[in-house]
Amino acid sequence: MSIEQTVERINELARKAKTVGLTEEEIEERNVLRRQYIDAFKRSLKHQLDSIKYTDEEPQ
């Protein structure tokens, strides 16, 4: 499942939770999808931060 699909499904479950409520299976699915999204976000952020190059030179 792509990130876009994951976010869309999380949003679908959020809308349903606000209207009619979620079953136990849907609550578990929502929790798993949220964890997957957060983990993917952290990996992406870590990759971006790891690719930053710092330079600290004295002006001449």
N, CA and C atoms as an extended XYZ file, in Angstrom:
180
Properties=species:S:1:pos:R:3:atomname:S:1:resname:S:1:resid:I:1 pbc="F F F"
N         0.856       -1.167        0.000 N   MET     1
C         0.000        0.000        0.000 CA  MET     1
C         0.905        1.234        0.000 C   MET     1
N         0.638        2.162       -0.901 N   SER     2
C         1.433        3.383       -0.973 CA  SER     2
C         1.059        4.329        0.162 C   SER     2
N         1.882        5.327        0.373 N   ILE     3
C         1.614        6.313        1.423 CA  ILE     3
C         0.297        7.028        1.146 C   ILE     3
N         0.051        7.362       -0.117 N   GLU     4
C        -1.196        8.047       -0.467 CA  GLU     4
C        -2.410        7.186       -0.143 C   GLU     4
N        -2.318        5.905       -0.450 N   GLN     5
C        -3.414        4.988       -0.149 CA  GLN     5
C        -3.588        4.825        1.361 C   GLN     5
N        -2.477        4.784        2.072 N   THR     6
C        -2.534        4.662        3.530 CA  THR     6
C        -3.230        5.871        4.133 C   THR     6
N        -2.840        7.069        3.697 N   VAL     7
C        -3.451        8.299        4.211 CA  VAL     7
C        -4.934        8.340        3.869 C   VAL     7
N        -5.287        7.949        2.658 N   GLU     8
C        -6.695        7.953        2.250 CA  GLU     8
C        -7.510        7.001        3.126 C   GLU     8
N        -6.979        5.824        3.396 N   ARG     9
C        -7.700        4.861        4.242 CA  ARG     9
C        -7.810        5.370        5.682 C   ARG     9
N        -6.751        5.977        6.198 N   ILE    10
C        -6.805        6.568        7.542 CA  ILE    10
C        -7.898        7.625        7.585 C   ILE    10
N        -7.966        8.455        6.554 N   ASN    11
C        -8.992        9.501        6.501 CA  ASN    11
C       -10.399        8.915        6.403 C   ASN    11
N       -10.555        7.842        5.627 N   GLU    12
C       -11.861        7.179        5.534 CA  GLU    12
C       -12.301        6.678        6.913 C   GLU    12
N       -11.377        6.054        7.612 N   LEU    13
C       -11.702        5.532        8.941 CA  LEU    13
C       -12.001        6.666        9.921 C   LEU    13
N       -11.298        7.782        9.789 N   ALA    14
C       -11.556        8.932       10.669 CA  ALA    14
C       -12.954        9.494       10.425 C   ALA    14
N       -13.338        9.604        9.152 N   ARG    15
C       -14.687       10.095        8.834 CA  ARG    15
C       -15.752        9.148        9.375 C   ARG    15
N       -15.511        7.857        9.218 N   LYS    16
C       -16.476        6.874        9.707 CA  LYS    16
C       -16.561        6.909       11.230 C   LYS    16
N       -15.427        7.095       11.894 N   ALA    17
C       -15.409        7.149       13.360 CA  ALA    17
C       -16.239        8.317       13.868 C   ALA    17
N       -16.231        9.417       13.128 N   LYS    18
C       -16.993       10.600       13.542 CA  LYS    18
C       -18.493       10.434       13.312 C   LYS    18
N       -18.870        9.592       12.356 N   THR    19
C       -20.290        9.462       12.019 CA  THR    19
C       -20.940        8.265       12.705 C   THR    19
N       -20.512        7.072       12.355 N   VAL    20
C       -21.190        5.872       12.860 CA  VAL    20
C       -20.348        5.049       13.829 C   VAL    20
N       -19.077        5.391       13.961 N   GLY    21
C       -18.202        4.625       14.844 CA  GLY    21
C       -17.495        3.501       14.103 C   GLY    21
N       -16.500        2.935       14.757 N   LEU    22
C       -15.695        1.880       14.148 CA  LEU    22
C       -15.867        0.568       14.896 C   LEU    22
N       -15.728       -0.523       14.147 N   THR    23
C       -15.707       -1.841       14.769 CA  THR    23
C       -14.323       -2.063       15.385 C   THR    23
N       -14.198       -3.103       16.174 N   GLU    24
C       -12.900       -3.419       16.780 CA  GLU    24
C       -11.846       -3.677       15.705 C   GLU    24
N       -12.242       -4.357       14.619 N   GLU    25
C       -11.305       -4.648       13.532 CA  GLU    25
C       -10.852       -3.363       12.857 C   GLU    25
N       -11.772       -2.431       12.669 N   GLU    26
C       -11.424       -1.161       12.031 CA  GLU    26
C       -10.529       -0.315       12.935 C   GLU    26
N       -10.760       -0.374       14.228 N   ILE    27
C        -9.900        0.347       15.169 CA  ILE    27
C        -8.483       -0.206       15.097 C   ILE    27
N        -8.367       -1.524       15.056 N   GLU    28
C        -7.049       -2.150       14.946 CA  GLU    28
C        -6.391       -1.785       13.617 C   GLU    28
N        -7.162       -1.817       12.517 N   GLU    29
C        -6.630       -1.433       11.208 CA  GLU    29
C        -6.135        0.010       11.242 C   GLU    29
N        -6.921        0.896       11.831 N   ARG    30
C        -6.545        2.309       11.932 CA  ARG    30
C        -5.230        2.460       12.694 C   ARG    30
N        -5.098        1.739       13.801 N   ASN    31
C        -3.872        1.821       14.595 CA  ASN    31
C        -2.655        1.330       13.816 C   ASN    31
N        -2.832        0.230       13.084 N   VAL    32
C        -1.734       -0.316       12.276 CA  VAL    32
C        -1.358        0.667       11.175 C   VAL    32
N        -2.350        1.222       10.486 N   LEU    33
C        -2.076        2.171        9.407 CA  LEU    33
C        -1.398        3.436        9.925 C   LEU    33
N        -1.843        3.923       11.060 N   ARG    34
C        -1.208        5.111       11.651 CA  ARG    34
C         0.249        4.833       11.976 C   ARG    34
N         0.525        3.669       12.560 N   ARG    35
C         1.905        3.309       12.897 CA  ARG    35
C         2.753        3.211       11.637 C   ARG    35
N         2.218        2.601       10.569 N   GLN    36
C         2.953        2.494        9.310 CA  GLN    36
C         3.268        3.880        8.751 C   GLN    36
N         2.282        4.780        8.808 N   TYR    37
C         2.474        6.131        8.291 CA  TYR    37
C         3.541        6.868        9.100 C   TYR    37
N         3.465        6.780       10.410 N   ILE    38
C         4.437        7.464       11.271 CA  ILE    38
C         5.842        6.912       11.035 C   ILE    38
N         5.966        5.598       10.918 N   ASP    39
C         7.275        4.988       10.679 CA  ASP    39
C         7.849        5.426        9.332 C   ASP    39
N         7.014        5.481        8.298 N   ALA    40
C         7.468        5.926        6.980 CA  ALA    40
C         7.895        7.391        7.028 C   ALA    40
N         7.142        8.210        7.742 N   PHE    41
C         7.476        9.627        7.879 CA  PHE    41
C         8.821        9.792        8.583 C   PHE    41
N         9.036        9.032        9.645 N   LYS    42
C        10.300        9.110       10.384 CA  LYS    42
C        11.478        8.683        9.508 C   LYS    42
N        11.294        7.598        8.734 N   ARG    43
C        12.366        7.143        7.840 CA  ARG    43
C        12.707        8.218        6.824 C   ARG    43
N        11.680        8.833        6.252 N   SER    44
C        11.893        9.878        5.257 CA  SER    44
C        12.612       11.074        5.865 C   SER    44
N        12.181       11.503        7.027 N   LEU    45
C        12.812       12.636        7.698 CA  LEU    45
C        14.262       12.320        8.047 C   LEU    45
N        14.516       11.121        8.550 N   LYS    46
C        15.885       10.729        8.892 CA  LYS    46
C        16.770       10.736        7.657 C   LYS    46
N        16.254       10.230        6.535 N   HIS    47
C        17.014       10.227        5.291 CA  HIS    47
C        17.349       11.655        4.866 C   HIS    47
N        16.380       12.553        4.953 N   GLN    48
C        16.621       13.949        4.584 CA  GLN    48
C        17.660       14.586        5.501 C   GLN    48
N        17.543       14.342        6.786 N   LEU    49
C        18.504       14.923        7.729 CA  LEU    49
C        19.901       14.335        7.551 C   LEU    49
N        19.977       13.052        7.244 N   ASP    50
C        21.278       12.415        7.035 CA  ASP    50
C        21.977       12.945        5.789 C   ASP    50
N        21.225       13.452        4.831 N   SER    51
C        21.828       13.930        3.588 CA  SER    51
C        22.273       15.391        3.664 C   SER    51
N        22.009       16.060        4.778 N   ILE    52
C        22.424       17.454        4.937 CA  ILE    52
C        23.920       17.498        5.221 C   ILE    52
N        24.615       18.360        4.504 N   LYS    53
C        26.050       18.543        4.712 CA  LYS    53
C        26.269       19.888        5.381 C   LYS    53
N        26.982       19.864        6.481 N   TYR    54
C        27.282       21.087        7.218 CA  TYR    54
C        28.671       21.589        6.830 C   TYR    54
N        28.790       22.882        6.686 N   THR    55
C        30.097       23.488        6.466 CA  THR    55
C        30.290       24.560        7.522 C   THR    55
N        31.460       24.563        8.094 N   ASP    56
C        31.758       25.518        9.147 CA  ASP    56
C        33.178       26.023        8.929 C   ASP    56
N        33.304       26.975        8.019 N   GLU    57
C        34.617       27.508        7.692 CA  GLU    57
C        34.750       28.913        8.251 C   GLU    57
N        35.976       29.243        8.642 N   GLU    58
C        36.273       30.588        9.114 CA  GLU    58
C        36.358       31.526        7.906 C   GLU    58
N        35.743       32.704        7.982 N   PRO    59
C        35.869       33.665        6.872 CA  PRO    59
C        37.315       34.158        6.761 C   PRO    59
N        37.777       34.332        5.525 N   GLN    60
C        39.166       34.754        5.327 CA  GLN    60
C        39.270       36.118        4.740 C   GLN    60
